[in-house]
Amino acid sequence: MSADVTLENITVKFDEFTAVKDVDITIKGGEFFSFLGPSGCGKTTLLRAISGFQEPSEGRVYIGGNDMAGIGPNKRPTALIFQNLALFPLMTVWENIAFSLEVKGVSKKERRRRADQLLELVALPGQGNKMVNELSGGQRQRVAVARALAAEPEVLLLDEPLSALDLRLRQHMRTELREIQKRAGITFIYITHDQGEALTMSDRVAVMREGLIEQVGEGTKVYDNPATAFVASFVGENNAFQGTVSVVKTEKVIVSTGSGDLEASLGEDIKLSVGDEAIVFARPEAMSIVKRNNTIKNVLNSKVVYHEFEGNFWHLILEVKNGMKIKISQINDGSTQVYEKGSELKVQIDPKLAVALPFGPLAAE
Amino acid sequence: MNQWFKKFFLRNGLVLSLYMLLVTFIWIVVMFVLPQIFMFDFSFRFNWTQIDPSKIGGPDDVYTLQHYKFLLFGSPNNPDPFNIVDVSVFAHTILTAVFVTLFDVILCYPVAYYLAHVAKGGVTRLMMLSLVVPFWINELLRAFAFRILFGEEGSINNILVYLGILSQPIDFVRENIALYTGLGYAYILLMIFPIYNAVESLDRNQIEAARDLGSPWWRIHLRVVIPFAKPGITSGCTMVFMLSAGALALPQIIGGPSSLWFTQIIYQWFNTGSNWPRGSAYAVSLLVICVIFVLLIMKIFKVKFGEIGR
């Protein structure tokens, strides 16, 4: 059973501070939905409002069409996986998993059977009698998932549960969680500050900033067609060139920036007129080094500051005309030329891949 | 061991290391172990100091079990099968101490939990102060205050009679209610703080996780909070039990006139009876039974000795 979740104009205030501002969104049943944002953007508060630990100051939460106002977390059809997992250290693995069944008064034999089934589901067969502290980080992760699923929730809420794992395990668990979600067939609402997690796992992503939702959409849309300057700078890496719109064409604009005139595509549903303050965003992979000087459009003169090697990519940090530093990435195909510090390079920005957006706050570095 | 000492000296330097070792030695050996050994030794000797001091150190100064026998069976011409007075006082003392301990757990666990997980900033400080400040007052003074409170003409009786709950005053002191309350009150801090310490380190998320999984509040306590706080609860119980069983001033002042506390009998043997060996035997018996009792309880509740020290 999966339920849809509707957040209707949710606002959460703590004294003077407003953590969540007028969030209005519907998450479909069976969807893997992520709230993505930097720490302090209100995403955890929003999750606590869905799970029932935080009553919203204004607005309503509907789960499966039912108003959740006044219904405590123990009565909601949700299960929450905590950031630190919050497994019970004094219970065995199977007792942890079967805790919600124990609450319901299920017999011990049946509890054990269900726990073993769930251990099977999360690929931890035969580990039921261990204590939690005998398990590795990844295994605990799975136990936490199994414990939450045992409650047969219609909506599973996950509060950055992968943040404590190392990179390799984290990447593995992404696939795993996605698989479990498909098998369990329930709604997953996932909170993260890691855009990689949000993009790989989710059907849709909501990007949050200071309690507001900046954009909701599929991962590709959020990445390729950011709605605001914040989304463009927070999701993935981006070089931001700030300036004033000088020419407006259909679906294209030219922005005069401190580093030169840049032509860029106009973001979807974005209107800009001549004289507006705007930012051109160009991703590191949307820029290329031009060898011969046969074009002048969207070309920046630059100097190599340093380069980084990341296995599959070479990153070059370049300084452009007004002293701004930009980053470009080249796929390491074995023949990538390595540029020494101080060498002069011409870099071209592909106008189709660069996006112009109205001026707005950027994500903190 | 040698390695440990070497490291200890290297880390702290000669002067500080010697100081720490000396202080610990005085604390443990001189002030704790030696007196207990003397007491233990004493309890197996005849009371020659009173009977015939010249026999001390002589051939007749041998070990005897007569004082322990006396505690169990009374004097040789006692017609009863055992020493009814002393044994029943002993049993009464232990039972009452158990009762006081249970009373304190029930009273203090909610307070400790509230302090640790519910109360915020200012309220916590205020509660802590109101717990601690009354204990600035001298124990004897508090005991006499309880006498006034619980006496036949005391404020509690006055209020109850005035409200019509009682038709005539109850002598709380004679009924030992004053004593139980007094003992319970005297040691609440020793119960609250260990439990508070233990509960406070519990991750709040665990409480929320249990709640999220559908658990009602009482099951959260039963399955998550209490098991976690068990070492603290045991530690508090041990202290309250030991101190209640060994209390002297409170039973003396607010105990009923007809009932004795075992420590009062010990006191009588030492003081008015001038029989130190017998007093020692009684004291050793109380200590041993209390320790066995505590170890037994720890065994039943599966608490390891090391956990209490946390």
Interface residues (C-beta under 8 A of the other chain):
Chain A: S51 G52 F53 G72 P73 N74 K75 T78 A79 L80 F82 Q83 N84 A86 L87 F88 P89 L90 M91 F99 S100 E102 V103 K104 R147 A148 A151
Chain B: D203 N205 Q206 E208 A209 A210 R211 D212 L213 G214 S215 P216 R219 R223 V224 P227 F228
